[in-house]
């Protein structure tokens, strides 16, 4: 299907690109002085993820933030996980089984939607970190946002936006980086006008490539990544442009690290530091992912006040796992290894979205409209094979063994389930300027979801050979923004969302959804965004309450029954700010506090239904904070330091196991060799803190130790 789709689009694009058409006329722009320092608090930059109307953060009645390309480079982010962990209130990790794990506003996994260029894959396991080199920016909106991007998004939405061709005549940039544990990166990019006289160009191309490699900080672990992105921007007519974008990503990890066993008999999780770098996975353990993206974007400016954009997209991915995943200490200090698991995800997504933007007068008031339709078809086939096999090995001197020698999982892949989800949606958004200072923002989205699941495995009452479900969720937002002054505003908003009662759209089972309706999420949020000290500083403040209702839990009287009665409430506050303390010193920080707990939640324990009412969800820290200080010693030299605090988290629903809080420090020094070349030395985890990025059951997914790196960046 991918080849056929690619061929049709490429043929269509080539026929457009070969036409001799007039270029889009652009006015000349003169920029004087130096650019402002890169910052994560940008109130006057348009943010696509918070609205389809091209509103700035200041104009949007919601907590929204952005990390643009300059900020990604300034903070030395190596992948998308590094980028989102610098954003207010986000705590992300990437163990092999939950590669896109994000905790935000008290919610995790599929309740936090992760988008790629505004496209929802409906599956958190599909959101492995990607190399930061291909990213142009990452955007975040807090709270329910199904009204923008479809089902899910109770806790919020993260949008990873990749680089595209621009009308720059020529830009060449590159990077070489090397650090501890042979962690290395080689990357380059070029944006080129395709004409003998660049000033007359109708077509512009961009190519980006990055290759990463690392031996890992645990034994026998090795990772390879490749990312390739190509885009072609064509001016087909004075008001008509087309962008073709193709991307390929490959991620391979040998003997992936799944975590370290914790010491027995403790409520606070701790590992044996002398075995900090042991890897208990099998020698031939493997994780692999291959991703292909294709987008065809057509933009037509009908008039000064009206425009249309059509985006045709195709996604294809294959993810393979073969690992021994669970480890626990025995009473005599040995390690029991269990849960061998063989799996393949074969996923593809085909869709089309058309959006109309129109500015006009409504009852004599300035009004902005966005109207659109979207159709998508997602298919995924799963091939899981597991076994009850286990062994016991010495904690230090052991033979890791081979996955092929484990009975029950060495017979190869077996198809178990096929999922098909068709989504048809219509959406609308409006901003109405009620007075000079007061604006009303409203949005509404209707989805028609049709899910079909075919079971190729054993047929049981809870796993039928085939089932189909249909849902018609309606989600929306209404918000008010009031400008106290030109530099300060306050807002209030109500928003709603809908998502599955359990599981994800791409992998839901009959046990997850049964005959249930979708669960519902609602949020009230108030906040403020303002500049201060004559523009030297800027800050945002948000207070919110989110209630998610009707997700799947065990019946309080019968642990064998699942009912749609769960409820969770999250209340929190988020702060972010930057301050140019002196002409040479820039300070930036963010802080988030969330009180997340279950109002109604039962789980089965040894065949008995046990209430977890009042408990906190797993892997949700109550406090997350970041701080950055950057000091310019001279035009050529700059130095900086950073800190990150993450509060303790629970590893189980009983809240009986807790991973402790941690604080990480980093530092860098940067030297500008000339106007094209910069050399940066960086230390991460300066104090060599031993900490858990994620905790589950009896395992502790450890973060990297202290590392050093040197990076050479070039731009011409």
Secondary structure, DSSP 8 states (H G I E B T S, - for coil): -HHHHHHHHHHHHHHHHTS-------------S------S--SSSB-TTT-SS--BTTTSSS-EEEEEHHHHHHTT--BHHHHHHTSTT-EEEEETTEEEEEEETTEEGGGEEEEETTEE-S-GGG----BGGGEEEEEEEES--HHHH-S--SSEEEEEEE----S-SEEEEEEEEEEGGGEEEEEEEEEEE-SSSGGG-SEEEEEEEEEEEE--SSTT-EEEEEEEEEEEEEEEETTEEEEEEEEEEEEEEES----EE--TT-SEE---GGGTT---S-TT-EEEEEEEEEEEEEEEEEETTEEEEEEEEEEEEEEEEEEEEEEEE-TTS-EEEEEEEEEEEEEEEEEEEEEEEEEEEETTEEEEEEEEEEEEEEEEEE--EE---EEEE-SSS-----GGGSTTTTT-----EEEEEEEEEEEEEEEEE-SSSEEEEEEEEEEEEEEEEEE-S--BTTB-SEEEEEE--EEEEEEEEEEEETTEEEEEEEEEEEE-SSS-TTT--HHHHTT---EEEEEEEEEEEEEETTTTEEEEEEEEEEEEEEEEEE-SS-TT-EEEEEEEEEEEEEEEEEEE-SSSEEEEEEEEEEEEEEEE-EEEETTEEEE-TT---TT--SEEEEEEEEEESSSSEEEEEEEEEE--EESSTT---EE--EEEEEEEEEEE-SSSEEEEEEEESTT----EEEEETTEEEE----EEEEEEEEE-
